[in-house]
Amino acid sequence: MKYLTITVPCFNSEEYLKRCLDSLIAGGDDVEIIVVNDGSTDRTGEIAESYARWFPEIVTVVHKENGRHGSGVNTGLRLASGKYFKVVDSDD
């Protein structure tokens, strides 16, 4: 079981998603990061998938139709397995 699940709801976040994920993977194996690609039309999904390939024990990506921010948060919450849960917006 992971200590912390971080959900990152994303919509057209290619410009800043890498910086966000780089800061979060520093948590190592105690952290689970769920990136929810909420119907992006840019390279957000591609970038998220590359992190999932590089860090398969830490990063999971979910692609879904756009349902707005709350829908992305709820998707991450449903999939979370960590003891604690945190939402980090992709532009944070």
C-alpha positions in Angstrom: 0.0 0.0 0.0 1.2 3.5 -0.9 1.4 6.1 1.8 0.1 9.0 -0.4 -2.0 9.1 -3.5 -1.7 12.3 -5.5 -4.3 12.9 -8.3 -3.4 15.3 -11.0 -6.4 16.3 -13.1 -5.2 17.7 -16.4 -6.8 19.5 -19.3 -4.4 20.9 -22.0 -1.5 21.0 -19.6 1.4 20.2 -21.9 3.1 23.5 -21.1 3.6 22.8 -17.4 2.8 19.1 -16.8 6.4 18.0 -16.8 7.4 20.4 -14.1 4.5 19.3 -12.0 5.3 15.6 -12.3 9.0 16.1 -11.8 8.2 17.7 -8.4 5.9 14.9 -7.4 8.0 11.8 -8.4 10.6 13.0 -5.9 8.3 11.3 -3.3 9.6 8.0 -4.5 7.9 4.6 -4.0 5.8 5.8 -1.1 3.8 7.9 -3.5 1.2 6.9 -6.1 0.5 9.6 -8.8 -2.7 9.3 -10.8 -2.7 11.6 -13.8 -6.3 12.1 -15.1 -6.2 13.3 -18.7 -9.6 15.0 -18.9 -10.1 15.1 -22.6 -7.0 17.2 -23.5 -6.5 18.1 -27.2 -2.8 18.9 -26.9 0.2 16.6 -25.9 -0.9 16.2 -22.2 -1.8 12.6 -22.6 1.5 11.8 -24.4 3.6 13.5 -21.7 1.7 11.7 -18.9 2.1 8.3 -20.7 5.9 8.9 -20.9 6.1 9.4 -17.2 4.0 6.2 -16.7 6.6 4.3 -18.8 9.6 5.8 -16.9 8.0 5.4 -13.5 5.6 2.4 -13.7 5.6 1.8 -9.9 4.6 5.4 -9.2 2.6 6.9 -12.1 -0.7 5.8 -13.6 -2.6 7.6 -16.4 -6.3 7.6 -17.0 -7.7 9.1 -20.2 -11.3 10.2 -20.2 -13.7 12.5 -21.8 -13.8 16.0 -20.5 -15.9 16.2 -17.4 -14.3 19.2 -15.8 -12.1 19.4 -12.8 -14.4 17.7 -10.3 -14.8 14.7 -12.5 -11.0 14.3 -12.7 -10.7 14.5 -9.0 -13.4 12.0 -8.5 -11.8 9.6 -11.0 -8.5 9.8 -9.1 -10.3 9.3 -5.7 -12.0 6.1 -7.0 -8.7 4.7 -8.1 -6.6 5.8 -5.1 -4.9 3.1 -2.9 -2.9 5.3 -0.7 -3.5 5.9 3.0 -3.8 9.7 2.3 -5.2 11.5 -0.7 -4.1 14.8 -2.2 -5.1 16.7 -5.3 -2.5 18.7 -7.2 -3.5 20.8 -10.1 -1.2 20.3 -13.1 -0.3 24.0 -13.1 0.8 23.9 -9.5 
